[in-house]
Amino acid sequence: MSKLVYILSALLLLISDGFGSETYKRIVDISVQIDSSAGKKVFMLSWNNDDDKAQSFYISRKLKNDEIWTVLDTIAYPANQYIDSTVNGDINALEYQIIKTTIDTSYSGYGYIYAGYDLMMPSYRGIALLVVDETLQKSLNSEIEQYKKDLIGDGYNVIVRYVERAEKFYAPAVSRTKQIIDKVLTEHPNDTFTIILFGRVPVPYSGNTAWDGHQPDHTGAWPADLYYATDREQWTDENVFNNAPARRENKNIPFDGKFDQSVIKNTNIRIGRIDMFNLTDFKETEIELLKRYLKKNHAFRLREFKPKMRALLDDGFRLYNNEAFASNGWMAFSSLLGTNNIDTLSYRYDLRNSDYLWSYGCNAGAYTNIYNIAYSDEMAKFEYGSIFTILLGSYAGDWDTQNNILRSTTASSPSILAAMWSGRPFWFFHHMALGEPIGYSAMISENNRDTYQAAGDKARKGIHIELLGDPTLRMTYPAPPVDFSLASDTTIGKQRIINLQWENPDDDILGYFLFRADSLTGKFKKIRKEIINSTHYRDTLYTTNDIVYMLRSVKHERAVSGSFYNLSQGVFAEVKNVSNIAETKNFQRITIYPNPATNIININLPFPNNVKFIYQITDICGKVIMQSQPHVTNSDNMILQINLSKKIQEIESTVYFIRILANNNIYFGKLLIIN
């Protein structure tokens, strides 16, 4: 990617863009329909063959976890359809690959789609190992706790480990962090792992390659978080001697703690990094940027903002050494959203104050920008409306730099949550159409050598492949249930009867799945296999222990490549053991004032003198914000005053619920807090 590209880019702007572009011709734009009416599934493929150089289309398929493709047929141009009626009855999902050959053999086209019929999203996704910069433990405690709850609500068993902070490369800190991660991996050998590096977790370096082609100044060690997601035995530090790079961190000599390897063998772990260190173009501090990231992450999961199912693509390279970088965007977005939902517009200008789920931009680059596409200082100044963004440009993939453009996108407002340097190598995202998290796409892209083909074939299995952002994020989330809470808790003999209630969200959902655990960090088990179609549930059990319920909406999603049952974020209701106060509980409303309130609230207690009671304040997800010790009324119709000042910094301006347990009753009411 020489500097000559700056000049060429301006000239190439005159070349036609869109569906007729040369980069678009490097893909096969596949769509699928699935017919199950005859008692078996028939997958009907079609594709855009508007390419007069096309000769043949080679069609293959495989199961999702297979590495080898089964060739089905070869179709000659101009045909553009294939019907696969040979699918076994118990198979609901298949990957299809179509490779296009051309008459003059000057290029090929590649297309992938993950086709599925009514797939059920898993309710358990394995362990999320949250590795946190220890200096953030106090300053971001409440935000980290909410993020942990979000991960639990998405089906993860969350394990948190705090590690030392390293603002510069420091080999001993990298080694100690690896030991902490490996210990957790060893303790859970049979589970699926997702690793989330949060904050200034020590950055490993490895290799002796210029992934962007800039030699010798950028040949050397690059950031390599994949070290944390692979076996330690793969890595050595004794062979590379390269003192030429301009940036100190890229220099690599024996026994300096930077590894020799430029490629990995394999990984079965999804990994991503959320890191706002040294982004001085932003007026916000590192803490404030991390806090903003978690806030917009939470909002996206709860559908508090709903981006349009569209993508923006800005191709500044067009054809470069025949790699056709932007075909990565065309290939990804067509399989996720459909080609008709791709807008070829300016990333730099049209993405501002806009509303796209995906975005792509490539051009000549630097650490802080992609020329005429994206700039770190503009990311700090303007609002860019996307969730997932793909960028490619020289130097930018070396992300552990001041005001790095990739990390700056995730620091921006209001919505970008994940950024990838894709093109060397190409990434493959098609599984996300049917509910897989982006960490899965990162993992298969990191492992890919020959399974998936593309116009660009450089840098496969490189140690530099990195997801900047949350690897657990999915493309779409249904709206979660509303006002999930305990309706009554009655003990009759040894039998405990718990009635739960909630309200339907503003979404087209089928119903709900209900889960139960003995604590928020316990293992949630689905109470019944069938979807619950009502807005209440009666649970009968034999325990007086604390119980936590999790409720998730179920939505039948129709995607570009098929259909699946999607699950919302979980909302929670905590049921405490309060049998020492009352065995049976009926509900009555209470009067709360002022309402809205700031820091002091008053409650008229509708019961007489000398009655034992406790109170709880919970958020709309059921999380207990405050809980009192047992009190006793000192008069009839006593006025209870609660001072929120000690908790006010942790409480957002929103709706909360108050429950008072006393006298064989639960007294309840809603409260709006403004701070």
C-alpha positions in Angstrom: 0.0 0.0 0.0 2.4 2.7 -1.2 2.0 6.4 -0.7 1.2 6.6 -4.4 -2.2 5.4 -3.5 -3.1 8.9 -2.2 -2.8 10.2 -5.7 -4.4 7.1 -7.3 -7.4 7.3 -4.9 -8.4 10.7 -6.3 -8.2 9.4 -9.8 -10.1 6.3 -9.1 -13.1 8.2 -7.8 -14.0 8.7 -11.4 -14.4 4.9 -11.8 -18.0 3.6 -11.5 -19.1 2.3 -8.1 -21.8 0.1 -6.8 -23.1 -3.1 -8.2 -21.2 -2.7 -11.5 -17.9 -2.0 -9.7 -14.9 -4.2 -10.3 -14.7 -5.1 -6.6 -18.3 -6.2 -6.5 -17.6 -8.6 -9.4 -15.1 -10.3 -7.2 -18.0 -11.8 -5.1 -20.9 -14.1 -5.7 -23.9 -12.4 -4.3 -26.0 -15.4 -2.9 -29.5 -15.4 -1.6 -31.5 -18.4 -0.4 -35.1 -19.6 0.1 -35.9 -22.7 2.1 -39.0 -24.8 1.4 -40.1 -27.3 4.1 -43.6 -27.9 2.7 -42.9 -31.4 1.4 -41.8 -32.8 4.7 -38.1 -32.2 4.0 -36.0 -29.1 3.5 -35.1 -27.8 0.1 -32.5 -25.1 -0.1 -33.0 -22.9 -3.3 -30.0 -20.8 -4.1 -29.8 -17.9 -6.5 -27.2 -15.3 -7.2 -26.4 -12.2 -9.2 -24.5 -13.2 -12.4 -24.4 -9.7 -14.0 -20.8 -10.3 -15.1 -20.2 -10.9 -18.9 -16.8 -12.4 -18.1 -18.4 -15.2 -15.9 -17.9 -18.7 -17.1 -18.9 -21.2 -14.4 -20.2 -21.4 -10.9 -18.9 -24.1 -8.6 -21.4 -24.9 -5.8 -20.4 -26.6 -2.6 -21.8 -27.1 0.9 -20.8 -28.2 4.4 -22.0 -28.3 7.9 -21.0 -25.3 10.0 -18.2 -27.0 12.0 -16.7 -28.9 9.0 -13.6 -27.7 7.3 -14.0 -29.7 4.0 -16.6 -28.7 1.4 -18.7 -31.2 -0.5 -19.0 -30.3 -4.2 -22.6 -30.3 -5.4 -22.5 -29.1 -9.0 -21.0 -26.8 -11.6 -23.4 -24.4 -13.3 -22.5 -22.7 -16.5 -23.1 -19.0 -17.1 -25.7 -17.4 -17.5 -27.7 -19.8 -15.2 -28.0 -18.4 -11.7 -30.0 -20.8 -9.6 -29.5 -24.2 -7.9 -31.9 -26.3 -5.9 -30.4 -28.5 -3.2 -33.0 -31.2 -2.4 -30.6 -33.8 -1.0 -30.5 -32.5 2.6 -31.1 -35.0 5.4 -34.3 -34.3 7.3 -32.7 -33.6 10.6 -30.3 -31.0 9.2 -31.6 -27.4 9.7 -28.6 -25.4 8.6 -25.9 -25.6 6.0 -23.1 -23.3 4.7 -22.9 -22.8 0.9 -20.0 -21.7 -1.1 -20.1 -20.6 -4.7 -16.9 -19.8 -6.6 -17.2 -18.0 -10.0 -14.6 -18.5 -12.7 -14.2 -16.1 -15.6 -13.5 -16.6 -19.3 -10.1 -14.9 -19.3 -9.2 -16.3 -15.8 -8.2 -12.8 -14.8 -10.1 -13.1 -11.5 -12.6 -15.2 -9.6 -15.6 -14.4 -7.5 -16.5 -15.9 -4.1 -19.7 -16.1 -2.1 -20.7 -17.6 1.3 -24.0 -17.9 3.0 -25.1 -19.6 6.2 -28.6 -20.9 5.4 -30.9 -22.2 8.2 -34.5 -23.0 8.9 -36.0 -22.1 12.3 -32.8 -22.6 14.2 -33.1 -22.2 18.0 -30.5 -19.9 19.4 -28.6 -21.5 22.3 -29.6 -20.3 25.7 -26.1 -21.1 27.1 -23.1 -19.7 25.3 -20.2 -20.9 27.5 -17.9 -18.9 29.8 -17.2 -15.2 29.3 -13.8 -14.6 30.9 -13.7 -10.8 31.7 -10.1 -9.8 32.1 -10.1 -6.3 33.6 -7.4 -3.7 34.2 -7.2 -3.7 38.0 -7.0 0.1 38.2 -10.6 0.3 36.9 -12.1 -1.8 39.7 -13.2 1.1 41.9 -13.9 3.8 39.3 -16.0 1.6 37.0 -17.3 -0.9 39.6 -21.1 -0.3 39.0 -20.6 -0.2 35.2 -18.6 -3.5 35.2 -21.3 -5.1 37.4 -24.0 -4.1 34.9 -21.8 -5.4 32.1 -21.4 -8.7 33.9 -25.2 -8.8 34.3 -25.6 -8.1 30.6 -23.3 -11.1 29.8 -25.2 -13.3 32.2 -28.5 -12.2 30.6 -27.1 -13.2 27.2 -26.4 -16.8 28.3 -22.8 -16.6 29.6 -21.3 -17.9 32.8 -19.1 -14.9 33.7 -15.7 -15.2 35.4 -13.9 -12.0 36.2 -10.1 -11.7 36.7 -8.3 -8.4 37.5 -4.8 -8.0 36.1 -2.1 -5.4 36.3 -2.2 -2.4 34.0 0.6 -1.9 31.4 0.6 1.4 29.5 3.7 0.4 27.5 4.8 -3.0 26.4 6.1 -4.9 29.5 6.9 -8.6 28.9 6.6 -9.7 32.6 3.0 -8.3 32.8 2.1 -10.1 29.6 3.4 -13.4 31.0 1.6 -12.9 34.3 -1.7 -12.1 32.5 -1.3 -15.2 30.4 -0.8 -17.3 33.5 -4.0 -16.0 35.1 -6.0 -16.6 31.8 -4.5 -20.1 31.4 -5.4 -21.1 35.0 -9.1 -20.3 34.3 -9.0 -22.2 31.0 -7.5 -25.2 32.7 -10.1 -25.2 35.4 -12.9 -25.5 32.7 -11.4 -27.7 30.0 -14.7 -28.7 28.3 -16.4 -25.3 28.0 -16.6 -22.8 25.2 -14.6 -19.6 26.1 -14.9 -16.0 25.1 -12.2 -13.7 26.5 -12.9 -10.0 26.9 -9.9 -7.8 27.6 -11.2 -4.6 29.3 -9.1 -1.6 29.8 -5.3 -1.4 29.6 -4.7 -5.1 29.8 -1.0 -5.8 28.9 -0.5 -6.0 25.1 1.5 -8.9 23.7 3.6 -8.4 20.6 4.8 -11.0 18.0 6.1 -11.6 14.5 8.4 -10.2 11.9 6.0 -9.1 9.1 4.7 -5.9 7.5 1.1 -6.9 7.1 0.3 -3.7 5.3 3.3 -4.0 2.9 5.4 -1.2 4.4 8.9 -2.4 4.5 11.2 -2.1 6.4 9.7 0.6 8.7 6.7 -1.5 9.6 8.1 -4.9 9.4 8.4 -6.4 12.8 6.3 -7.3 15.9 2.6 -6.2 15.9 0.1 -6.4 18.7 -1.0 -10.0 19.2 -3.8 -10.6 21.7 -4.2 -14.0 20.1 -1.4 -15.0 22.4 -3.9 -15.1 25.2 -6.3 -17.3 23.2 -3.8 -20.0 22.1 -1.5 -22.6 23.7 1.7 -21.1 25.2 3.7 -23.9 23.5 3.1 -22.2 20.1 5.2 -19.2 21.0 9.0 -18.7 21.1 11.2 -15.7 21.6 14.7 -16.6 20.3 14.9 -16.4 16.5 13.8 -13.0 15.2 16.3 -10.2 15.2 14.9 -7.0 13.7 16.0 -3.6 15.0 14.9 -1.7 11.9 11.2 -0.6 12.5 10.6 3.1 13.2 8.3 2.4 16.1 10.0 1.0 19.2 7.2 -1.5 19.9 7.7 -3.1 16.4 11.3 -3.9 17.0 11.8 -7.6 17.8 15.0 -9.2 19.1 15.6 -12.5 20.9 14.5 -12.7 24.5 12.8 -9.3 24.6 9.4 -10.8 25.5 8.1 -10.3 21.9 7.5 -13.5 20.2 8.8 -14.9 16.9 5.6 -16.2 15.4 3.9 -14.3 12.6 1.1 -16.8 12.2 -0.9 -19.0 14.7 -1.7 -22.7 14.5 -5.3 -22.5 15.7 -7.6 -21.2 18.4 -11.0 -22.3 19.7 -11.4 -19.2 21.8 -13.3 -16.0 20.9 -11.4 -12.9 22.0 -11.8 -9.1 21.8 -10.4 -6.0 23.4 -12.1 -2.9 24.7 -9.3 -0.4 25.2 -9.5 3.4 25.3 -6.0 4.2 26.4 -4.1 7.1 24.9 -6.9 8.5 22.8 -6.0 12.1 23.3 -8.1 13.4 20.4 -11.1 12.9 22.7 -11.9 15.4 25.4 -13.2 12.6 27.6 -10.8 10.7 29.9 -10.1 7.0 29.4 -12.5 6.2 32.3 -15.2 8.3 30.7 -14.7 6.6 27.3 -14.9 3.1 28.8 -18.0 4.2 30.7 -19.6 5.4 27.5 -18.7 2.2 25.7 -20.4 0.1 28.3 -23.4 2.4 28.4 -23.9 2.2 24.6 -23.3 -1.5 24.7 -26.0 -1.9 27.2 -28.4 0.3 25.3 -27.9 -1.7 22.0 -28.6 -5.0 23.8 -31.8 -3.6 25.2 -32.9 -2.1 21.9 -32.9 1.4 23.3 -31.6 2.3 19.9 -32.4 0.2 16.8 -30.2 0.8 13.8 -31.6 0.2 10.4 -30.7 -3.2 8.8 -28.5 -1.4 6.3 -24.7 -1.1 5.5 -22.6 1.7 4.1 -19.7 0.9 1.9 -16.9 3.3 0.9 -14.3 1.8 -1.4 -11.3 4.1 -1.7 -9.0 1.4 -3.1 -11.1 -0.1 -5.9 -8.7 -2.7 -7.4 -5.3 -2.7 -5.7 -2.8 -5.3 -6.8 -6.0 -7.3 -7.8 -6.8 -7.8 -4.1 -10.2 -6.0 -4.4 -10.3 -5.2 -0.7 -13.8 -3.8 -0.7 -15.1 -7.1 -2.0 -14.8 -8.1 1.7 -17.5 -5.6 2.5 -19.7 -6.6 -0.4 -19.3 -10.3 0.5 -20.1 -9.8 4.2 -23.0 -7.3 3.8 -24.7 -9.2 1.0 -24.8 -12.4 3.2 -26.0 -10.5 6.3 -28.3 -7.8 4.9 -28.8 -8.4 1.2 -27.2 -6.3 -1.5 -30.2 -4.0 -1.9 -29.5 -2.8 1.6 -26.0 -1.7 0.9 -25.4 2.0 0.2 -22.2 3.1 -1.6 -21.7 6.5 0.1 -19.1 8.4 1.9 -18.0 6.9 5.2 -16.5 10.2 6.3 -19.6 12.3 5.7 -22.7 10.2 5.1 -22.1 8.1 8.3 -22.3 11.2 10.4 -25.6 11.5 12.3 -26.8 8.5 10.4 -28.2 5.1 11.1 -26.4 1.9 9.8 -25.9 -1.5 11.4 -22.7 -2.1 9.4 -20.1 0.1 7.7 -17.0 -0.3 5.6 -14.2 1.9 4.4 -10.8 1.4 2.8 -8.1 3.6 1.5 -4.5 4.6 2.1 -3.9 5.0 5.8 -2.0 6.0 8.8 -2.1 5.1 12.5 -4.8 7.8 13.1 -6.8 7.8 9.9 -7.9 6.1 6.7 -7.4 8.7 4.0 -10.7 10.5 3.1 -12.6 7.8 5.1 -12.2 8.2 8.8 -10.0 10.3 11.1 -9.5 10.0 14.8 -10.0 13.7 15.6 -13.3 13.6 13.6 -14.4 10.5 15.5 -14.0 12.6 18.6 -15.9 15.5 17.2 -18.8 14.1 15.2 -21.4 11.4 15.7 -21.0 8.3 13.5 -24.1 6.1 13.2 -23.0 2.5 13.0 -22.6 -0.6 15.2 -20.0 -2.8 13.5 -17.4 -1.2 11.3 -14.7 -2.6 9.0 -11.7 -0.5 8.0 -8.5 -1.1 6.0 -5.5 1.2 5.5 -1.8 1.2 6.0 -0.5 1.3 9.6 -4.0 1.4 11.1 -4.0 -2.4 11.9 -1.1 -1.7 14.3 -3.8 -0.6 16.8 -1.6 -0.1 20.0 -0.8 3.4 19.0 -1.9 6.9 20.1 -5.3 7.9 18.7 -5.4 4.8 16.6 -8.3 5.0 14.2 -9.7 1.6 15.0 -9.9 2.1 18.7 -11.2 5.7 18.1 -14.2 4.3 16.3 -15.2 2.3 19.4 -14.6 5.3 21.6 -16.9 7.5 19.4 -20.4 8.5 20.1 -23.2 7.4 19.8 -23.0 3.7 18.8 -20.0 2.0 17.3 -19.2 -1.1 19.3 -16.8 -3.2 17.2 -14.0 -2.4 14.7 -11.9 -4.8 12.5 -8.9 -4.2 10.2 -10.0 -6.6 7.5 -8.6 -7.2 4.0 -5.3 -8.7 5.0 -6.7 -11.2 5.7 -10.4 -11.1 4.7 -12.9 -11.7 7.5 -16.0 -13.9 7.2 -19.2 -12.8 9.0 -22.0 -14.8 7.3 -22.8 -16.8 10.4 -24.0 -13.7 12.2 -27.1 -13.6 10.0 -28.5 -16.4 12.1 -27.5 -15.2 15.5 -23.8 -16.0 16.1 -21.8 -13.4 18.0 -19.1 -11.4 16.2 -16.5 -13.3 18.3 -17.3 -16.4 16.4 -16.6 -14.6 13.1 -13.3 -13.4 14.5 -12.4 -16.9 15.5 -13.1 -18.5 12.1 -11.3 -15.7 10.4 -8.3 -16.2 12.6 -8.3 -19.9 11.9 -8.9 -19.7 8.2 -6.3 -21.0 5.9 -8.1 -22.8 3.0 -11.7 -23.2 4.2 -12.9 -19.8 3.0 -11.6 -18.2 -0.2 -11.7 -14.5 -1.2 -10.2 -12.0 -3.7 -7.5 -11.3 -1.2 -5.5 -14.2 0.1 -2.7 -12.5 2.1 -2.0 -12.6 5.8 -4.2 -15.6 6.6 -3.8 -16.9 10.2 -1.7 -13.8 11.0 -1.1 -13.0 14.7 -2.3 -9.4 14.1 -6.0 -10.4 13.5 -7.9 -8.5 16.2 -11.4 -7.7 17.2 -11.6 -4.3 18.9 -14.8 -4.4 20.8 -17.1 -6.8 22.6 -16.8 -10.3 21.1 -20.2 -11.4 22.6 -22.2 -8.9 20.5 -24.9 -10.2 18.1 -26.4 -8.4 15.2 -29.9 -8.2 16.5 -31.7 -8.5 19.9 -35.4 -8.7 20.5 -36.9 -6.3 23.0 -36.7 -7.8 26.5 -39.8 -8.3 28.8 -41.0 -5.3 30.7 -41.5 -4.9 34.4 -40.5 -8.5 35.3 -41.2 -8.9 39.1 -42.5 -11.0 41.9 -46.3 -11.1 42.2 -46.6 -13.3 45.3 -44.5 -15.7 47.3 -46.6 -18.1 49.4 -45.5 -21.0 51.6 -48.0 -23.7 52.3 -46.4 -26.3 54.5 -43.1 -27.2 52.8 -44.3 -26.1 49.4 -43.4 -22.7 48.1 -45.5 -21.1 45.4 -43.9 -18.2 43.6 -46.0 -16.2 41.1 -44.1 -14.0 38.6 -45.5 -11.3 36.3 -44.3 -9.1 33.5 -45.5 -7.1 30.5 -45.1 -7.6 26.8 -42.4 -5.4 25.1 -43.0 -3.3 22.0 -41.9 -6.0 19.7 -43.3 -8.9 17.6 -42.4 -11.7 19.9 -43.7 -15.3 20.2 -43.3 -15.6 24.0 -40.7 -16.2 26.7 -38.2 -18.6 28.1 -37.9 -18.6 31.9 -34.8 -19.7 33.8 -34.0 -20.2 37.5 -30.8 -20.2 39.5 -29.8 -20.0 43.2 -27.9 -16.7 42.6 -27.1 -14.3 39.9 -23.8 -16.0 39.4 -25.3 -19.5 39.6 -26.1 -21.8 36.7 -29.4 -20.8 35.1 -31.6 -23.7 34.1 -34.6 -23.4 31.8 -37.7 -24.1 33.8 -39.7 -25.5 30.9 -38.8 -26.4 27.3 -41.9 -24.8 25.8 -42.2 -21.1 25.1 -44.4 -19.4 27.7 -47.1 -17.5 25.9 -48.6 -15.6 28.8 -47.3 -12.7 31.0 -47.3 -14.6 34.2 -45.9 -17.9 35.6 -46.5 -20.0 38.7 -43.5 -21.8 40.0 -43.9 -24.5 42.6 -40.8 -25.7 44.5 -39.5 -26.9 47.8 -37.0 -24.5 49.1 -36.8 -21.4 51.3 -33.5 -20.3 49.8 -32.9 -17.2 47.7 -33.9 -17.6 44.1 -33.0 -15.6 40.9 -35.3 -15.8 37.9 -34.2 -14.8 34.4 -36.8 -14.1 31.6 -35.9 -13.8 27.9 -38.2 -12.9 25.0 -38.3 -15.2 22.0 -38.7 -13.8 18.5 -39.0 -15.6 15.2 -36.5 -13.8 13.0 -36.5 -13.9 9.3 -33.0 -13.2 8.0 -31.5 -12.9 4.5 -30.3 -16.5 4.8 -33.2 -18.2 6.6 -35.0 -18.0 9.9 -34.2 -18.6 13.6 -35.6 -18.1 17.1 -33.8 -15.2 18.6 -33.5 -14.6 22.3 -33.5 -11.2 24.0 -31.3 -10.1 26.8 -32.4 -11.6 30.1 -34.2 -9.5 32.8 -34.0 -10.7 36.4 -36.3 -11.0 39.4 -34.6 -11.8 42.7 -36.7 -13.6 45.3 -35.2 -13.3 48.8 -35.8 -15.7 51.7 -38.0 -13.6 54.0 -39.8 -16.3 55.8 -38.7 -14.8 59.1 -41.0 -11.8 58.3 -44.0 -13.4 56.6 -44.9 -16.8 55.3 -47.6 -15.8 52.9 -47.6 -12.7 50.9 -50.3 -10.7 49.2 -49.8 -7.5 47.2 -51.0 -4.0 48.1 -50.0 -0.7 46.5 -48.4 2.1 48.6 -48.2 5.9 48.3 -44.7 7.3 47.5 -43.9 11.0 47.5 -42.3 13.0 46.1 -42.5 11.1 42.8 -40.4 11.9 40.8 -37.8 12.1 43.5 -34.1 13.1 43.8 -32.6 12.0 47.1 -35.4 11.7 49.7 -38.6 9.7 49.5 -41.5 9.2 51.9 -43.8 6.2 52.1 -47.1 5.9 54.0 -46.9 2.5 55.7 -50.5 1.1 55.8 -50.0 -1.1 58.8 -50.1 -0.6 62.6 -47.5 -0.1 65.3 -45.0 -2.8 66.3 -44.9 -4.6 62.9 -41.7 -6.0 61.6 -40.7 -5.0 58.0 -38.0 -4.7 55.4 -37.9 -2.7 52.2 -36.2 -3.2 48.8 -35.6 -0.9 45.9 -35.0 -2.7 42.6 -34.4 -1.7 39.0 -36.7 -2.7 36.1 -34.5 -5.8 35.6 -35.1 -7.0 39.2 -31.6 -6.0 40.5 -31.8 -5.0 44.1 -30.3 -1.4 44.4 -31.0 -1.0 48.2 -32.2 -3.4 50.8 -32.8 -2.6 54.5 -32.2 -4.5 57.7 -35.4 -5.5 59.5 -37.3 -2.6 61.1 -40.3 -2.3 63.4 -43.0 0.4 63.1 -43.1 2.8 66.0 -46.7 4.1 65.4 -49.8 3.3 63.3 -49.5 4.4 59.7 -45.9 5.4 60.2 -44.2 7.5 57.5 -41.0 5.8 56.3 -38.4 8.1 55.0 -35.6 6.7 52.8 -32.5 8.7 52.0 -31.0 7.8 48.7 -28.0 10.1 48.9 -25.5 7.4 49.7 -26.6 5.5 46.6 -27.4 8.4 44.3 -24.2 8.2 42.3 -24.9 4.6 41.4 -28.6 5.3 40.4 -29.5 6.4 37.0 -32.5 8.6 36.2 -35.1 6.0 35.4 -38.0 3.9 36.9 -37.5 1.8 40.0 -39.7 -0.5 42.1 -40.1 -0.4 45.9 -41.3 -3.4 47.8 -42.0 -3.5 51.6 -42.4 -6.9 53.1 -44.5 -7.0 56.3 -47.5 -8.4 58.1 -48.0 -11.3 55.6 -48.1 -8.8 52.7 -45.9 -7.3 50.1 -46.5 -3.5 49.6 -45.3 -2.1 46.3 -45.1 0.9 44.1 -43.2 2.5 41.2 -40.8 5.4 41.6 -39.1 7.7 39.1 -35.7 8.9 40.2 -34.1 12.0 38.7 -30.5 12.9 39.6 
